[in-house]
Amino acid sequence: MLKLFPTLLAATAIAAAASLPAQAADTLKIRIIGQPLATGLIQAKKEQPFFENFQAKTGLPIEMDYKPMDTLGIKDAEQLRVLKSGLFQMTSLRFSQNARDEPTLLGFDLVGLNPDYATARKVFDAYLDVADARLQKQFQVKLLAVFPFGPQILFCNKPITKLADIKGLKVRTYDQNLSKFIETIGGTPVPIPFADAHQSLSLGVVDCAVTGPSSANSSGWPEVSTHQMPVSFQVSANGYVIGLKTWQKLTPEQQNELKTAINALNDEIWEYSEALFKDAANCNVGKDPCTTGKKFNLVDVPVSAEDHAVLKSALTEVSLPAWAEICEKSNPGCLQAWKQTVGGVVGLQ
């Protein structure tokens, strides 16, 4: 117990400093948990530069102390709990990974819900206020914006020609909704953190894995895979959240300026994500143009009309019912709120 005392004392001191009123210093310091370095170019080219240059770019009296998650020793599934503790004041939140703590988050990105960027933008805009209200109530954090890493597609180290070929194969997944879908088409879902996926493919722990083409390229997945199938299971929703105590230290004008700056970053990421998806998908199969990654020679598996139909039906037959059952247990009224917002976008009211 005595050995733990210095650590506890340090944590208490950090939390106490974070709770001081804004007028106690000229500049408000906000400690941010960023996306993991391993996720690739959106983190490196857009997110990190934005926060590291935030004060100079906006003129706001806010110092952003940004650290990528994998340099902090914090697991992505712990983000909401860490933020609620007050040790950090802001995070680039990974929705799927934090959905066990708050299932409402999965409502942004159910399997089969977002077949393309245009639909995803409408879905995210429609659902943001619902998710924000829930996060404020449960975790005392405010949701500022939501962005996609991009369509999450299939990589395999065994030959496949269609989606149905994953029957009997072990597939790396990252949330309960995707796992349920993989089960229904005969695969065996294996929940594995992104950082461990490359090794798992290499050692045969899994036969296939799901992620975005750019993240796969940055992390070397094509070195341990043979096939890429660009079928969009989900678009990997993420968002920026800030602790309410920190948010309330800002004047209304500062809140508006911070929100405007985050929205501008959000718009940049949406545009960059779509361009990156197309380019990285080319890189992985050795096609041009390929300007953002390393060229590999994966087999490019075409997505058939039958494959698209399987995913479209998955929303109503698998992913929405499975999510609603889980979400309603912790957040009664969850499904109705989704239908009143997202349902109007996709015709499921």
NORWO-V735525 format. One record per backbone hydrogen bond with DSSP energy under -1.0 kcal/mol. NH is the residue of the N-H (numbers start at 1). CO is the residue of the C=O. If there is no record, write none. Layout:
BEGIN
nh | co
NH | CO
NH | CO
END
This chain:
BEGIN
nh | co
8 | 4
9 | 5
10 | 6
11 | 7
12 | 8
13 | 9
14 | 10
15 | 11
16 | 12
17 | 13
18 | 14
20 | 17
24 | 21
25 | 22
28 | 61
30 | 63
32 | 65
33 | 90
34 | 67
39 | 36
40 | 37
44 | 40
45 | 41
46 | 42
47 | 42
48 | 43
50 | 46
51 | 47
52 | 48
53 | 49
54 | 51
57 | 53
58 | 54
59 | 55
62 | 60
63 | 28
65 | 30
66 | 64
67 | 32
69 | 34
71 | 68
72 | 69
74 | 69
78 | 75
79 | 76
82 | 78
83 | 79
84 | 80
85 | 81
86 | 83
89 | 31
90 | 31
91 | 241
92 | 33
93 | 91
93 | 239
95 | 237
98 | 94
99 | 96
102 | 98
105 | 102
106 | 103
107 | 104
108 | 105
109 | 106
112 | 233
113 | 110
120 | 116
121 | 117
122 | 118
123 | 119
124 | 120
125 | 121
126 | 122
127 | 123
128 | 124
131 | 127
132 | 128
133 | 129
134 | 130
135 | 131
136 | 132
137 | 133
138 | 134
139 | 135
141 | 135
142 | 242
144 | 240
147 | 238
149 | 236
150 | 235
152 | 234
153 | 211
154 | 229
155 | 209
156 | 227
157 | 207
165 | 162
166 | 163
167 | 164
168 | 186
169 | 166
171 | 188
172 | 208
173 | 190
179 | 175
180 | 176
181 | 177
182 | 178
183 | 179
184 | 180
185 | 181
186 | 183
187 | 182
188 | 169
190 | 171
192 | 173
196 | 193
197 | 194
200 | 196
201 | 197
202 | 198
203 | 199
205 | 200
206 | 200
207 | 170
208 | 170
209 | 155
210 | 172
211 | 153
216 | 212
217 | 213
218 | 214
219 | 215
220 | 217
221 | 216
223 | 220
224 | 221
226 | 156
227 | 156
228 | 299
229 | 154
231 | 229
233 | 152
238 | 147
239 | 93
240 | 145
241 | 91
242 | 142
243 | 89
244 | 140
247 | 243
248 | 244
249 | 246
250 | 247
255 | 251
256 | 252
257 | 253
258 | 254
259 | 255
260 | 256
261 | 257
262 | 258
263 | 259
264 | 260
265 | 261
266 | 262
267 | 263
268 | 264
269 | 265
270 | 266
271 | 267
272 | 268
273 | 269
274 | 270
275 | 271
276 | 272
277 | 273
278 | 274
279 | 275
280 | 276
281 | 277
282 | 278
283 | 279
284 | 280
286 | 283
287 | 282
296 | 283
298 | 284
299 | 226
301 | 228
308 | 304
309 | 305
310 | 306
311 | 307
312 | 308
313 | 309
314 | 310
317 | 313
318 | 314
319 | 314
320 | 315
322 | 318
323 | 319
324 | 320
325 | 321
326 | 322
327 | 323
328 | 324
331 | 327
334 | 331
337 | 333
338 | 334
339 | 335
340 | 336
343 | 338
345 | 342
346 | 342
347 | 343
348 | 343
END
